[in-house]
Amino acid sequence: MVRYVMRKSAGWLLMIVVATNATYFLASWFLDPRSNFKELRPVRTEVQIDRALAPYNLDPRVPLAHRWWEWFTSVTLHFDWGRSPTGVSVNGEVGYRSLVSAELVVIATVLSVVIGVMVGVYTASRQYGWADRISQAVSVALFNIPTSVAALAVVFVAVWLNQHAGLHFLYVAGENAPNVEGLLPTIGDRLLHLILPTLTLTLMGYVGYHLTQRSLLLDTINADFVRTAQATGLTRTQAVRRHALRAALIPTATSVAFSVPALFTGAVITESIFGWNGMGRYFVQTISKNDVHGTVATAAFAAALTAVGAILADIATVFLDPRVRVS
């Protein structure tokens, strides 16, 4: 198992290196950091702009191959991903924003998977019952609601509850309140700010797992190996939980592993509406501000998460499917 993981890790590491370097050349060709200075007053000349960009290895007068080599050696030897056209450290931005996104993504993903799988198992075991029909109707309705609309609806309900309760216990914007001191008050304040964005991501995320898990379980719940398990003395519930659900969880585990990178960099709407400065907003900002180094670092971050997700998906498949373990 260890050798398998190491072999897969080496392959993914090579892919990350190739993809990241390709992204650097593409970003350098299509993004123009000089445009950030053209609206400043007094107006800068081209020479002044190029000189301002030179300390950050963004001077267009320097050949692209030389800029790439300086960037590559800096990343390889010092793990320094460079600076933005305004001098902001990319390492600092990615480090802070990845932690912010992790708070949202990890909690929301766990809740989405647990709720989605539980509802999928419950409804599949009661196919065409009233619980199955109602839950499917709710999930299909939520699936067709845009994320922006759902987030704004959550904000509206939270404001209404705050007004009628006479308390400000649901925070609709920001990551934390100002002037909060102390470890426990800070943690409590952070958790309160997490409620609404986590609720939004969970509502929009559990739907896919519910519908997928229900469909997968219906394909295996009446399979021969499940009936054989029942014939050995297991109840239907035990046979479903130990055998049918185990087989049906394999595609779900793979889906979860590969969805995490997209959530980290794709929760732009949720982060924007609730005022969270995560990786999604940072990715959009780096492109809009022609930040070559920030764009490349974000792409490398997403590629690394994809590699981790792929390896975790393989490991989950090994543990869930005995046929893979034997092979």
N, C-alpha and C positions, 0 to 999 in steps of 0.2 A: 504493500500500500504506500509506504514512504517513497519507494523508488518511483512508483507511478505518479505520485504528486510532484516529486522533484522533476521528472521528465516533462510533465505538463507545464510546470512552472517555468522551466527553461524555454519551452516553445512559446509560451505567452510573453515572457520577458523579451524575446527577440521580436515578437510582433509589436510590443509597446515601443521598443526602440525605433523600429522602422516607421511606425505610424506617427510617432512624435516628431521625428526628423522631417517626415514628409509634410506634417502640419506646419512646421517652422517655415519651410520654403513657400508653401501656399500662403500662409499668413503674411510673410514678407513681401510676396508679389502683389497681393490684393488689398492689404491694409496700408494706409498712408498716415503715419504718425504726424506728419507735417501739417495735416489739415486741422489738428487741434489748436494750432497757434495762429491760424489765419484770421480768426475772428477776434483776436485780442487787440486791445488798443493801449498804446500806439501800435500801428501795424508793423510787424516784423518783416525784415527782408528774408529772402531764401537763405542767404548765408547765415544770418542770425539764427534762423530756425534750425539749420543743420548743425550749427555749433551747440545749440541748446540740447539737441538730441545725442550728440557725440558721447557724453559721459555715460549714457545708458545703452551704448552699443546699438543705436538706432539711426546713425548718420547714413543717409542714403548715398553719400558720396563714397563711402567705403564699399568695396565689392561684397556682394552677398555671401560669397564663399568665406571671406575673412570674418564677416559678422557671425556666420553660422559656426565657424570653428571656435571663435571666442566664447560664444554661447554654449556650445557643446562641451568644451573643456571646463567651463564654469559649473555646468550642471554635473558633469561626471566627477570632477575632483572635489568640488565644494558643495554640491547640491544647492547651488544658487541659481534660481530660475530667472534672474534678471530683475529689471525694474520697468515700470510703466513709463509712458512719455512724460509724465509729470514727476517722476522720481520715486513713486511709491513702490515699496518692496513687494514683489509678487509672492514670495514665500510667506510673508506676513498676512497678505490678503487671503491666499488659499488656505493657510493654516487656520485662521480665524473663521472664515466662511464655511469651511468643511465641517468644523465642529458645530456651527449653527445649523447647517443642513442635517447633520447627523442626529441632532435632537429631534428634529421634525420627522425625518425619514425612518429612523429605526423604530421609534414608538409607533408611528402610523402604519408601518409595514407589518410589525408584529400583530397589531390589533386587526388590521385588514385580513391577514392570513388566518388568524385564529377565528375571527368572526365568520369569514367567508367559508372556511372549511367546515366549521360547526354547523352553519346553516345549510351548506350543501349536503352534508351527511344526514342531517335531520330530515330535510325535505326529500332526499332520494329514498330514504327508508319509508317514506309516506307519500310515494308518488301519486299525484293527482288528488291528494287530500286538500282540505281547505288551507292548511299551513303552507303546503307546496305552492298552491295557486297564488295566495296572497304574497308570499315572499318573492315569487318570480315576478309578479306585477310590480312590486316595489323596486326590485333590482333592475328590471328593464326600464322603469321610469327614471331611476337615478342614472343609469348608464347613458341615457339620451340627454341628460342635462349638462350643459357646458360647465366646466370647472369654475369659470368666472361667475356664472349665475349662482352656482351652489355656494361659493364663498361669500358672495354678497348677501345671499339669503341667510346664511349663518350669522353674518354681521348684523343684519336687520333684526333677527330674533334675539341676538345677544343684547343689542341696544334696548329693545323692548323689555326684556327681562330685567335689565339694570334699572330702567326707569320705573317699572312697576314694583320692583323689590325695594327701591330706594337705596340700593347699594351698588357700588362699582366693583363687582366681583368677577365680571367677564371682560377681559381686555381685548379690544378689537384691533389694536395697532401696537407695534413695537415688540422688542424682544424682552425688555425689562423696564421697570419703572425707575425714574431717577431718584437719587438720594436714599436708596435702600442699602443698608449696611448690615454686616454680620452674615455668617455662613447660612444659618437656618432661614433667616428672612430672605436672603438672596435666592436660595433654592425654592422656597415657597413662592416667591414672586415670579421666578422663571416658570414654575409649573403652571401658575395661573395664566401666564401669557401663552403657554403651550396649548391650552385647552381648545381654543377655537381653530387654529390652523391644523392641529392634529385631528380634530373632529372632521374638518373638511376633507383632508387627505384620506381619512379612514372611510368616510361615506363614499367617496369616489373610488376607493381602492378595493373595498371588500366585494363589490359587485362582480368583478371579473372572477375572483376566486370562488364565489358562491356558484355562479352559473357554470364555470368550468368544472369544479369539483362535483357538482351534481351530475353533470353529463358523464364524467369519467366513472363515477361510482355506479351509475346505472348500467354502464357497459360491463362492469365486473361483478355486480352484486348477485347476478344469476349465473355466473360462470361455473364450469364444471368443478374447479378446485374449491369453490365456496360450498357447493353442494356436498362435495366429498368431506369437507371439514365438518359440516353439519352431521353427516352420516357417522362420523367418528365420535359423536356425542356432544359437540358444541352447540349452543343455542344459536339462533339466527343472528342475534346481536353480537355474540362473541365471534362468530365466523366472519361477519362483516367487518368488525373492528380489527381482528387479527390478520385477516387475509385480503378481503376485498378492498378495504381502505388502504392497506399498505401498498397494494399494486396501483391503486388510483392516485396515490400521493406522489408518485414518481414525476409525472409531467408538471404537477403543481410545484414541487420542490425546484425543478429546473426553471420554471417561470419566475418564481420568487428570486432565485439567484441572479437571473439576468435582468430583472426589473429594477434592482437597486441602483445601478449606475444611472439609468434614465430618471429615476426619482431624484437623485442628488442634483443633477444638472437640469432637470426638466420641470421642477416645481416652481416655475417662474411666476405664474399667475397667483398661486397661493402666497408665495413670499412677497409679491408686490402688494397684494391687497392687505395683508396683515403686517406689512412693514418689517419683514425679516430679511436681513442681509446675508442670504445664503449663497450657495454656489450657482443656483439658477440665475439669480439677478446678476451675479458677478460675471457669468458667461455672456449675458446680453450686454453688460456694460463694457466688457473688454472689446467686443466687436464694434459697438457704437463709438467708442473712444479710440479705435484703431490701435489698441494695445496688443502688439505682436506677442510679447512675452507672456502676458496674462492669458491670451487665447491659447497659446501652445501649452501652458501649464494646466489649463482647464481640460484641454483635450487629453493630455497625459494622465490627469487624475481620473477622467472617465474611462480611459483605456485600462488603467490599473484596476479600477473597480470591476470592469468587465472581466478581466482575467481572474480576479478573486471570485467573482460570481460563477464563472465557468468551472473553476476548480471545486468550489463548494457544491455546485450542481452534480459534478461527477462523484464527489464523496457521498452526497446524499443518495445518489442512485445506487452506489455500492452497498450502502447500509440497508436500503429499502428492497433491493432486488437480489435475492440469493443467487440467481443465475449469473449475474455480473460478478459476484464474489467468487464463484466457482471458476469462471473464465479468467 
